[in-house]
Amino acid sequence: MLVLTRKKGETIRIGDSIVIKVISTGRGKTKIGIDAPADMRVIRGELLELIEQAEPPVESRLVSDA
């Protein structure tokens, strides 16, 4: 894992098409902005965990023709 320190207004680039910008910091929180291609899914980690828990496992969604 790469760990970086950034100040308000500074950015991080990932590849040619993703930019992460520090919008504000304070009171134990950091607000960031993310510019990414429209076809790239950007989702908060805790929401992804909820989605994965709510979806039935792939095995239970398979249809058998037996």
N, CA, C and O atoms as a CHARMM CRD file, in Angstrom:
* protein
*
  264
    1    1 MET  N      0.84700  -1.17200   0.00000 PROA 1      0.00000
    2    1 MET  CA     0.00000   0.00000   0.00000 PROA 1      0.00000
    3    1 MET  C      0.89500   1.23800   0.00000 PROA 1      0.00000
    4    1 MET  O      1.82800   1.34900   0.79500 PROA 1      0.00000
    5    2 LEU  N      0.59900   2.14100  -0.88500 PROA 2      0.00000
    6    2 LEU  CA     1.30000   3.42400  -0.93800 PROA 2      0.00000
    7    2 LEU  C      0.56800   4.39900  -0.01700 PROA 2      0.00000
    8    2 LEU  O     -0.64500   4.56700  -0.13700 PROA 2      0.00000
    9    3 VAL  N      1.27900   5.03200   0.88500 PROA 3      0.00000
   10    3 VAL  CA     0.68700   6.00100   1.80700 PROA 3      0.00000
   11    3 VAL  C      1.27800   7.36800   1.50300 PROA 3      0.00000
   12    3 VAL  O      2.49800   7.53400   1.49900 PROA 3      0.00000
   13    4 LEU  N      0.41200   8.35100   1.24900 PROA 4      0.00000
   14    4 LEU  CA     0.84300   9.70200   0.91100 PROA 4      0.00000
   15    4 LEU  C      0.22200  10.70800   1.86500 PROA 4      0.00000
   16    4 LEU  O     -0.86200  10.47500   2.40000 PROA 4      0.00000
   17    5 THR  N      0.89700  11.80900   2.07400 PROA 5      0.00000
   18    5 THR  CA     0.35600  12.92700   2.83800 PROA 5      0.00000
   19    5 THR  C      0.07700  14.05500   1.85700 PROA 5      0.00000
   20    5 THR  O      0.95300  14.43600   1.08000 PROA 5      0.00000
   21    6 ARG  N     -1.12600  14.58600   1.88900 PROA 6      0.00000
   22    6 ARG  CA    -1.52800  15.66700   0.98600 PROA 6      0.00000
   23    6 ARG  C     -2.16600  16.78300   1.79600 PROA 6      0.00000
   24    6 ARG  O     -2.74100  16.53800   2.85600 PROA 6      0.00000
   25    7 LYS  N     -2.06500  18.00000   1.30000 PROA 7      0.00000
   26    7 LYS  CA    -2.71300  19.16000   1.91200 PROA 7      0.00000
   27    7 LYS  C     -3.90900  19.56500   1.06600 PROA 7      0.00000
   28    7 LYS  O     -4.05500  19.12600  -0.07500 PROA 7      0.00000
   29    8 LYS  N     -4.75300  20.39800   1.62900 PROA 8      0.00000
   30    8 LYS  CA    -5.92700  20.89500   0.91700 PROA 8      0.00000
   31    8 LYS  C     -5.51400  21.45600  -0.44600 PROA 8      0.00000
   32    8 LYS  O     -4.58200  22.25400  -0.55100 PROA 8      0.00000
   33    9 GLY  N     -6.22700  21.02200  -1.47900 PROA 9      0.00000
   34    9 GLY  CA    -5.96400  21.48600  -2.83300 PROA 9      0.00000
   35    9 GLY  C     -4.96800  20.64400  -3.60800 PROA 9      0.00000
   36    9 GLY  O     -4.86500  20.78000  -4.82700 PROA 9      0.00000
   37   10 GLU  N     -4.23100  19.77500  -2.92700 PROA 10     0.00000
   38   10 GLU  CA    -3.25700  18.93200  -3.61100 PROA 10     0.00000
   39   10 GLU  C     -3.94600  17.70300  -4.20700 PROA 10     0.00000
   40   10 GLU  O     -5.02300  17.30500  -3.76300 PROA 10     0.00000
   41   11 THR  N     -3.31400  17.11600  -5.21000 PROA 11     0.00000
   42   11 THR  CA    -3.92000  15.99400  -5.91900 PROA 11     0.00000
   43   11 THR  C     -3.00900  14.77800  -5.93900 PROA 11     0.00000
   44   11 THR  O     -1.81500  14.85300  -5.65000 PROA 11     0.00000
   45   12 ILE  N     -3.62000  13.66200  -6.28900 PROA 12     0.00000
   46   12 ILE  CA    -2.92700  12.40400  -6.55200 PROA 12     0.00000
   47   12 ILE  C     -3.46000  11.91300  -7.89200 PROA 12     0.00000
   48   12 ILE  O     -4.67000  11.91500  -8.11800 PROA 12     0.00000
   49   13 ARG  N     -2.56800  11.49300  -8.77700 PROA 13     0.00000
   50   13 ARG  CA    -2.97900  10.95300 -10.08000 PROA 13     0.00000
   51   13 ARG  C     -2.74800   9.44900 -10.08500 PROA 13     0.00000
   52   13 ARG  O     -1.72000   8.95500  -9.62000 PROA 13     0.00000
   53   14 ILE  N     -3.72800   8.73700 -10.62100 PROA 14     0.00000
   54   14 ILE  CA    -3.61100   7.29000 -10.80000 PROA 14     0.00000
   55   14 ILE  C     -3.75600   7.02600 -12.28900 PROA 14     0.00000
   56   14 ILE  O     -4.82700   7.22300 -12.86400 PROA 14     0.00000
   57   15 GLY  N     -2.69200   6.58800 -12.89600 PROA 15     0.00000
   58   15 GLY  CA    -2.70400   6.39700 -14.34200 PROA 15     0.00000
   59   15 GLY  C     -2.92100   7.72400 -15.05100 PROA 15     0.00000
   60   15 GLY  O     -2.57200   8.78600 -14.53500 PROA 15     0.00000
   61   16 ASP  N     -3.50400   7.64700 -16.24100 PROA 16     0.00000
   62   16 ASP  CA    -3.75300   8.84900 -17.03200 PROA 16     0.00000
   63   16 ASP  C     -5.13700   9.43400 -16.81600 PROA 16     0.00000
   64   16 ASP  O     -5.39600  10.56600 -17.22500 PROA 16     0.00000
   65   17 SER  N     -6.04000   8.68100 -16.17500 PROA 17     0.00000
   66   17 SER  CA    -7.43200   9.11400 -16.18400 PROA 17     0.00000
   67   17 SER  C     -8.08100   9.30700 -14.81800 PROA 17     0.00000
   68   17 SER  O     -9.26000   9.65500 -14.76100 PROA 17     0.00000
   69   18 ILE  N     -7.36400   9.09900 -13.72000 PROA 18     0.00000
   70   18 ILE  CA    -7.96500   9.24900 -12.39100 PROA 18     0.00000
   71   18 ILE  C     -7.19600  10.30400 -11.60700 PROA 18     0.00000
   72   18 ILE  O     -5.97000  10.25400 -11.50400 PROA 18     0.00000
   73   19 VAL  N     -7.94500  11.26700 -11.05300 PROA 19     0.00000
   74   19 VAL  CA    -7.35900  12.31400 -10.21700 PROA 19     0.00000
   75   19 VAL  C     -8.13400  12.35000  -8.90600 PROA 19     0.00000
   76   19 VAL  O     -9.36300  12.42000  -8.90300 PROA 19     0.00000
   77   20 ILE  N     -7.41300  12.30400  -7.80100 PROA 20     0.00000
   78   20 ILE  CA    -8.00800  12.42900  -6.47200 PROA 20     0.00000
   79   20 ILE  C     -7.50900  13.73800  -5.89000 PROA 20     0.00000
   80   20 ILE  O     -6.30300  13.98200  -5.84300 PROA 20     0.00000
   81   21 LYS  N     -8.43900  14.58700  -5.44300 PROA 21     0.00000
   82   21 LYS  CA    -8.07600  15.90300  -4.91700 PROA 21     0.00000
   83   21 LYS  C     -8.58900  16.05100  -3.48700 PROA 21     0.00000
   84   21 LYS  O     -9.73200  15.70100  -3.19500 PROA 21     0.00000
   85   22 VAL  N     -7.74100  16.57000  -2.59600 PROA 22     0.00000
   86   22 VAL  CA    -8.15600  16.85500  -1.22200 PROA 22     0.00000
   87   22 VAL  C     -8.94000  18.16600  -1.24800 PROA 22     0.00000
   88   22 VAL  O     -8.39200  19.21700  -1.57900 PROA 22     0.00000
   89   23 ILE  N    -10.21500  18.09800  -0.90000 PROA 23     0.00000
   90   23 ILE  CA   -11.09400  19.26500  -0.91200 PROA 23     0.00000
   91   23 ILE  C    -11.01100  20.01400   0.41400 PROA 23     0.00000
   92   23 ILE  O    -10.86400  21.23600   0.43600 PROA 23     0.00000
   93   24 SER  N    -11.10600  19.27400   1.52100 PROA 24     0.00000
   94   24 SER  CA   -11.01200  19.90600   2.84100 PROA 24     0.00000
   95   24 SER  C    -10.62500  18.85800   3.88000 PROA 24     0.00000
   96   24 SER  O    -10.80100  17.65700   3.67400 PROA 24     0.00000
   97   25 THR  N    -10.09400  19.34600   5.00200 PROA 25     0.00000
   98   25 THR  CA    -9.74800  18.47500   6.11900 PROA 25     0.00000
   99   25 THR  C    -10.16000  19.16000   7.41000 PROA 25     0.00000
  100   25 THR  O    -10.23800  20.38600   7.47700 PROA 25     0.00000
  101   26 GLY  N    -10.42000  18.36700   8.42000 PROA 26     0.00000
  102   26 GLY  CA   -10.74500  18.93100   9.72400 PROA 26     0.00000
  103   26 GLY  C    -11.60800  18.00100  10.54100 PROA 26     0.00000
  104   26 GLY  O    -12.36600  17.20100   9.99200 PROA 26     0.00000
  105   27 ARG  N    -11.49600  18.10400  11.86000 PROA 27     0.00000
  106   27 ARG  CA   -12.27600  17.32100  12.81700 PROA 27     0.00000
  107   27 ARG  C    -12.25500  15.82400  12.52300 PROA 27     0.00000
  108   27 ARG  O    -13.28200  15.15100  12.61700 PROA 27     0.00000
  109   28 GLY  N    -11.09200  15.31600  12.17100 PROA 28     0.00000
  110   28 GLY  CA   -10.95800  13.88300  11.95100 PROA 28     0.00000
  111   28 GLY  C    -11.51800  13.38100  10.63600 PROA 28     0.00000
  112   28 GLY  O    -11.62300  12.17000  10.43700 PROA 28     0.00000
  113   29 LYS  N    -11.88000  14.27700   9.73200 PROA 29     0.00000
  114   29 LYS  CA   -12.43200  13.88000   8.43800 PROA 29     0.00000
  115   29 LYS  C    -11.66400  14.55600   7.31600 PROA 29     0.00000
  116   29 LYS  O    -11.10900  15.64200   7.48200 PROA 29     0.00000
  117   30 THR  N    -11.64600  13.89700   6.18500 PROA 30     0.00000
  118   30 THR  CA   -11.03900  14.45900   4.98500 PROA 30     0.00000
  119   30 THR  C    -12.03600  14.31900   3.84900 PROA 30     0.00000
  120   30 THR  O    -12.52800  13.22100   3.58800 PROA 30     0.00000
  121   31 LYS  N    -12.33900  15.42000   3.16900 PROA 31     0.00000
  122   31 LYS  CA   -13.24100  15.38000   2.01700 PROA 31     0.00000
  123   31 LYS  C    -12.38400  15.34800   0.76600 PROA 31     0.00000
  124   31 LYS  O    -11.50700  16.19000   0.57400 PROA 31     0.00000
  125   32 ILE  N    -12.65300  14.35500  -0.09200 PROA 32     0.00000
  126   32 ILE  CA   -11.89300  14.23200  -1.33000 PROA 32     0.00000
  127   32 ILE  C    -12.83300  14.28900  -2.52700 PROA 32     0.00000
  128   32 ILE  O    -14.01800  13.97300  -2.42700 PROA 32     0.00000
  129   33 GLY  N    -12.28000  14.69600  -3.64600 PROA 33     0.00000
  130   33 GLY  CA   -12.99500  14.66200  -4.91700 PROA 33     0.00000
  131   33 GLY  C    -12.28100  13.68000  -5.82400 PROA 33     0.00000
  132   33 GLY  O    -11.05200  13.60600  -5.82600 PROA 33     0.00000
  133   34 ILE  N    -13.05200  12.92500  -6.59400 PROA 34     0.00000
  134   34 ILE  CA   -12.47100  11.92800  -7.48600 PROA 34     0.00000
  135   34 ILE  C    -12.96000  12.18000  -8.90100 PROA 34     0.00000
  136   34 ILE  O    -14.16500  12.18000  -9.15200 PROA 34     0.00000
  137   35 ASP  N    -12.03500  12.39600  -9.82400 PROA 35     0.00000
  138   35 ASP  CA   -12.34700  12.48000 -11.25000 PROA 35     0.00000
  139   35 ASP  C    -11.90800  11.16400 -11.87000 PROA 35     0.00000
  140   35 ASP  O    -10.72700  10.81600 -11.85000 PROA 35     0.00000
  141   36 ALA  N    -12.87900  10.43400 -12.42400 PROA 36     0.00000
  142   36 ALA  CA   -12.58800   9.14900 -13.05300 PROA 36     0.00000
  143   36 ALA  C    -13.49300   8.99600 -14.27000 PROA 36     0.00000
  144   36 ALA  O    -14.52900   9.65700 -14.35500 PROA 36     0.00000
  145   37 PRO  N    -13.12100   8.14200 -15.20300 PROA 37     0.00000
  146   37 PRO  CA   -13.97300   7.91400 -16.36800 PROA 37     0.00000
  147   37 PRO  C    -15.36400   7.44200 -15.94600 PROA 37     0.00000
  148   37 PRO  O    -15.51300   6.75800 -14.93300 PROA 37     0.00000
  149   38 ALA  N    -16.37100   7.80700 -16.71900 PROA 38     0.00000
  150   38 ALA  CA   -17.75900   7.47300 -16.38800 PROA 38     0.00000
  151   38 ALA  C    -17.99200   5.96500 -16.31300 PROA 38     0.00000
  152   38 ALA  O    -18.87200   5.51400 -15.57900 PROA 38     0.00000
  153   39 ASP  N    -17.22100   5.18600 -17.05500 PROA 39     0.00000
  154   39 ASP  CA   -17.42900   3.73900 -17.05200 PROA 39     0.00000
  155   39 ASP  C    -16.70300   3.03400 -15.90000 PROA 39     0.00000
  156   39 ASP  O    -16.75800   1.80800 -15.80200 PROA 39     0.00000
  157   40 MET  N    -16.03200   3.78500 -15.03700 PROA 40     0.00000
  158   40 MET  CA   -15.32900   3.20900 -13.89900 PROA 40     0.00000
  159   40 MET  C    -16.16400   3.40700 -12.64100 PROA 40     0.00000
  160   40 MET  O    -16.51700   4.53300 -12.29000 PROA 40     0.00000
  161   41 ARG  N    -16.47600   2.30500 -11.96500 PROA 41     0.00000
  162   41 ARG  CA   -17.28500   2.38200 -10.74900 PROA 41     0.00000
  163   41 ARG  C    -16.42300   2.88500  -9.59800 PROA 41     0.00000
  164   41 ARG  O    -15.34900   2.34600  -9.33000 PROA 41     0.00000
  165   42 VAL  N    -16.90900   3.92700  -8.92200 PROA 42     0.00000
  166   42 VAL  CA   -16.25200   4.47000  -7.73300 PROA 42     0.00000
  167   42 VAL  C    -17.27900   4.38300  -6.61200 PROA 42     0.00000
  168   42 VAL  O    -18.34900   4.98400  -6.70500 PROA 42     0.00000
  169   43 ILE  N    -16.96500   3.64300  -5.55700 PROA 43     0.00000
  170   43 ILE  CA   -17.92900   3.42800  -4.47700 PROA 43     0.00000
  171   43 ILE  C    -17.17600   3.36200  -3.14600 PROA 43     0.00000
  172   43 ILE  O    -16.06000   2.84900  -3.07200 PROA 43     0.00000
  173   44 ARG  N    -17.80900   3.88900  -2.10400 PROA 44     0.00000
  174   44 ARG  CA   -17.20100   3.83200  -0.76900 PROA 44     0.00000
  175   44 ARG  C    -17.10400   2.37900  -0.31300 PROA 44     0.00000
  176   44 ARG  O    -17.99000   1.56900  -0.58600 PROA 44     0.00000
  177   45 GLY  N    -16.01600   2.06200   0.38600 PROA 45     0.00000
  178   45 GLY  CA   -15.76600   0.69200   0.83100 PROA 45     0.00000
  179   45 GLY  C    -16.88700   0.11000   1.66900 PROA 45     0.00000
  180   45 GLY  O    -17.25700  -1.04900   1.48200 PROA 45     0.00000
  181   46 GLU  N    -17.44200   0.89800   2.59900 PROA 46     0.00000
  182   46 GLU  CA   -18.49500   0.36100   3.46500 PROA 46     0.00000
  183   46 GLU  C    -19.77300   0.07400   2.68500 PROA 46     0.00000
  184   46 GLU  O    -20.52400  -0.82800   3.05800 PROA 46     0.00000
  185   47 LEU  N    -20.03900   0.81700   1.61000 PROA 47     0.00000
  186   47 LEU  CA   -21.21300   0.53000   0.78700 PROA 47     0.00000
  187   47 LEU  C    -21.00700  -0.74000  -0.02300 PROA 47     0.00000
  188   47 LEU  O    -21.94200  -1.52200  -0.19600 PROA 47     0.00000
  189   48 LEU  N    -19.81800  -0.94800  -0.51100 PROA 48     0.00000
  190   48 LEU  CA   -19.51800  -2.16300  -1.26100 PROA 48     0.00000
  191   48 LEU  C    -19.70400  -3.38800  -0.37300 PROA 48     0.00000
  192   48 LEU  O    -20.23000  -4.40500  -0.82700 PROA 48     0.00000
  193   49 GLU  N    -19.28300  -3.30300   0.87700 PROA 49     0.00000
  194   49 GLU  CA   -19.46900  -4.41600   1.81200 PROA 49     0.00000
  195   49 GLU  C    -20.94600  -4.71200   2.01000 PROA 49     0.00000
  196   49 GLU  O    -21.33600  -5.87900   2.03400 PROA 49     0.00000
  197   50 LEU  N    -21.78300  -3.67700   2.15300 PROA 50     0.00000
  198   50 LEU  CA   -23.22300  -3.88200   2.31200 PROA 50     0.00000
  199   50 LEU  C    -23.82700  -4.53000   1.07500 PROA 50     0.00000
  200   50 LEU  O    -24.65700  -5.43200   1.18700 PROA 50     0.00000
  201   51 ILE  N    -23.41800  -4.07800  -0.09600 PROA 51     0.00000
  202   51 ILE  CA   -23.93000  -4.64300  -1.34800 PROA 51     0.00000
  203   51 ILE  C    -23.54600  -6.11300  -1.45600 PROA 51     0.00000
  204   51 ILE  O    -24.37300  -6.94900  -1.82000 PROA 51     0.00000
  205   52 GLU  N    -22.30500  -6.42400  -1.14200 PROA 52     0.00000
  206   52 GLU  CA   -21.84400  -7.81000  -1.22900 PROA 52     0.00000
  207   52 GLU  C    -22.56400  -8.70300  -0.23200 PROA 52     0.00000
  208   52 GLU  O    -22.82400  -9.86800  -0.53400 PROA 52     0.00000
  209   53 GLN  N    -22.89400  -8.18800   0.94600 PROA 53     0.00000
  210   53 GLN  CA   -23.61400  -8.97100   1.94600 PROA 53     0.00000
  211   53 GLN  C    -25.05900  -9.19500   1.52600 PROA 53     0.00000
  212   53 GLN  O    -25.63400 -10.23900   1.83600 PROA 53     0.00000
  213   54 ALA  N    -25.65600  -8.23300   0.82600 PROA 54     0.00000
  214   54 ALA  CA   -27.05900  -8.32400   0.42900 PROA 54     0.00000
  215   54 ALA  C    -27.26100  -9.23900  -0.77200 PROA 54     0.00000
  216   54 ALA  O    -28.32700  -9.83900  -0.90800 PROA 54     0.00000
  217   55 GLU  N    -26.27200  -9.36000  -1.64100 PROA 55     0.00000
  218   55 GLU  CA   -26.39800 -10.19800  -2.83100 PROA 55     0.00000
  219   55 GLU  C    -26.22200 -11.66000  -2.44900 PROA 55     0.00000
  220   55 GLU  O    -25.31100 -12.00500  -1.69600 PROA 55     0.00000
  221   56 PRO  N    -27.10600 -12.52900  -2.97500 PROA 56     0.00000
  222   56 PRO  CA   -26.91700 -13.96100  -2.69900 PROA 56     0.00000
  223   56 PRO  C    -25.65800 -14.46400  -3.40100 PROA 56     0.00000
  224   56 PRO  O    -25.28000 -13.92700  -4.44200 PROA 56     0.00000
  225   57 PRO  N    -25.01400 -15.47200  -2.85600 PROA 57     0.00000
  226   57 PRO  CA   -23.81200 -16.01100  -3.49900 PROA 57     0.00000
  227   57 PRO  C    -24.11100 -16.45700  -4.92300 PROA 57     0.00000
  228   57 PRO  O    -25.23900 -16.84000  -5.23300 PROA 57     0.00000
  229   58 VAL  N    -23.11300 -16.40800  -5.78200 PROA 58     0.00000
  230   58 VAL  CA   -23.29000 -16.77600  -7.19000 PROA 58     0.00000
  231   58 VAL  C    -23.85900 -18.18400  -7.31100 PROA 58     0.00000
  232   58 VAL  O    -24.71900 -18.42900  -8.15800 PROA 58     0.00000
  233   59 GLU  N    -23.40100 -19.10000  -6.49000 PROA 59     0.00000
  234   59 GLU  CA   -23.85900 -20.48600  -6.57500 PROA 59     0.00000
  235   59 GLU  C    -25.37200 -20.59800  -6.40400 PROA 59     0.00000
  236   59 GLU  O    -26.00200 -21.43200  -7.05500 PROA 59     0.00000
  237   60 SER  N    -25.96300 -19.77600  -5.54200 PROA 60     0.00000
  238   60 SER  CA   -27.40200 -19.86300  -5.30600 PROA 60     0.00000
  239   60 SER  C    -28.20500 -19.21000  -6.41500 PROA 60     0.00000
  240   60 SER  O    -29.42200 -19.38100  -6.48200 PROA 60     0.00000
  241   61 ARG  N    -27.52900 -18.45100  -7.30100 PROA 61     0.00000
  242   61 ARG  CA   -28.23400 -17.80300  -8.40600 PROA 61     0.00000
  243   61 ARG  C    -28.16400 -18.61400  -9.69600 PROA 61     0.00000
  244   61 ARG  O    -28.80900 -18.26300 -10.68300 PROA 61     0.00000
  245   62 LEU  N    -27.39400 -19.68600  -9.69500 PROA 62     0.00000
  246   62 LEU  CA   -27.27500 -20.51200 -10.89100 PROA 62     0.00000
  247   62 LEU  C    -28.54500 -21.32400 -11.08700 PROA 62     0.00000
  248   62 LEU  O    -29.11700 -21.83800 -10.12600 PROA 62     0.00000
  249   63 VAL  N    -28.97800 -21.43500 -12.32400 PROA 63     0.00000
  250   63 VAL  CA   -30.19300 -22.18700 -12.64300 PROA 63     0.00000
  251   63 VAL  C    -29.77900 -23.54500 -13.18400 PROA 63     0.00000
  252   63 VAL  O    -28.93200 -23.64300 -14.07100 PROA 63     0.00000
  253   64 SER  N    -30.38100 -24.57700 -12.64500 PROA 64     0.00000
  254   64 SER  CA   -30.07200 -25.93100 -13.08700 PROA 64     0.00000
  255   64 SER  C    -31.12800 -26.39900 -14.07500 PROA 64     0.00000
  256   64 SER  O    -32.31900 -26.16600 -13.87000 PROA 64     0.00000
  257   65 ASP  N    -30.69800 -27.05700 -15.14500 PROA 65     0.00000
  258   65 ASP  CA   -31.62400 -27.59700 -16.14400 PROA 65     0.00000
  259   65 ASP  C    -31.87200 -29.08400 -15.91400 PROA 65     0.00000
  260   65 ASP  O    -32.35200 -29.76400 -16.82100 PROA 65     0.00000
  261   66 ALA  N    -31.57100 -29.59300 -14.76700 PROA 66     0.00000
  262   66 ALA  CA   -31.68600 -31.02400 -14.48500 PROA 66     0.00000
  263   66 ALA  C    -33.07800 -31.54200 -14.49100 PROA 66     0.00000
  264   66 ALA  O    -33.29500 -32.73200 -14.26700 PROA 66     0.00000
